[in-house]
């Protein structure tokens, strides 16, 4: 039962949001073909399709021609959600923290931080030794 419901919902979604609803107009296509077949018994299906889709002409049955599948394309379903004007969002001042800005190093013309490319592949220039003495590696 769940599978059947999910298939039906999927079909409903695809028909309402894509051009698949045009397939529902196929009976009108068949009916219109038989009307043309009654007027001209030698008309084939390919000739009918060429006259209506390849080189459409405004003739006496132009209104019926516009009801055929894939002649006129409609916009798919659009869902729009709005919020009530009475909606209020209360905030507390304690939740907002002041942002502390720091100076960013200037950038050169290659959009890289100055000195960054020169120091990326170099080993550290200093190391810590036991105690508080600092040894520089040159």
Order of alpha helices (4+ residues) and beta strands (2+ residues): alpha-alpha-alpha-alpha-alpha-beta-beta
